[in-house]
Amino acid sequence: MILDILSWISIAIGAYFVLVGGIGLIRMPDLFSRMHPAGILDTAGAGFLLLGFILQADDWLVAAKLALIFVFLLFTSPVATHALAHAALLDGLKPWTKSRKKDGES
């Protein structure tokens, strides 16, 4: 019973982080600031969801596979974010600042 409660709390926290990260992806003005909520989705959201799934797993092999998925996310998410930011900078994309005007404004 306690394991189920901890599992559902973890899944609820993960769902909250996924929701907040999704809203952040929509609301942020440019690629560079959108990378932060994307990181929240990857690490906190997926991490808590996977923790909840691990607590629900009946078989140790399933739990081990879920833990490996989390470890894989911890290594690939920062690398992918860095590669995306580096490619955007090389392509000439400038980070958004508050003083810059939106496209189409005079």
N, C-alpha and C positions, 0 to 999 in steps of 0.2 A: 504494500500500500504506500509506504513512504517513497519507495523507488518510483512508483507511478506519479506521485505528486511532484517529486523533483524533476522527473522527465517532462511532465506537462508544463511546469514552470519554465524550464529551459527552452522548450519549444515556443512558449508564449513570448519569452524574451527575444528569441531569435526572430520570430515573426514581427515583433516590434521594430527591431533593428532593420529588417528587410523593408518594412513599410517606410520608416524614416529615411533610409537610404534611397528608396525609390522616389520619394517626394523630393529629396535633395537633388537627385539627378534631373528632375524636371525643372526645379526652381533656380539652379545655379546658372550663371550667365555664359560661361565658356568652358572649354575642354579642361583646362587646368584646374578650375575650381570644382568641376564635376568628378574629378578623380578621387577626391576625398570621400564623398558619399559612396562611390563605387567600391572603395576600400572598406568602408563600413559594411557594405553588403557582403563582401567576400570574407572578411575576417570575423566580425562580430555576429552578423546574421547567420551565415553558414556555420560558424563555429558552434553557436548555441543550438541551432537546429540539429547538427550532427551529434552534439552531446546528448540532446534529448533522445535522438534515435538510438544512440549507443546504450542508454539506460533502458530503452524498451526492447533491445535485442535479446532474444532468447538463446541464441547460439554465439559462442565466443568467436567463431570465424566471421560472422556477420559484424560483430563489434570491432574486430580487428580490421576488417575492410573499411568500415566507416572511419576508424581512426586514421588509416592510411590516406583516405580521401582528404581528411582535414589537414594532415601533414603536407600532402601535395598542394592544397590550396595555400598553405602558409608560405611555401616556397615559390609558387608560380605567380601569385597575385602581385607581390612587390616587383618582381621582374617584369611582368607584363605592363604594370603601371609606369615603370621607369622607361621601358622601350617606347610606350605610347607618347610620353612626355618628350622624350628625346627626339622622336620622329617629328612631332609637331613643331618643336623648336627648330629643327633642321629645315623644315618646310617653310619656316618664316612666320608661323603663327605667334602672335604676341599675346601675353597674358592680359586679361581684362583688368582695367583699373577704373576706379570710380570717376575719374576726370575724363575718360574717353567717352565720346558720344556714341549712341547707338547708330547703326547703319540707317541711312535715310533721313536723319535729323540734320538740321542746319545750325 
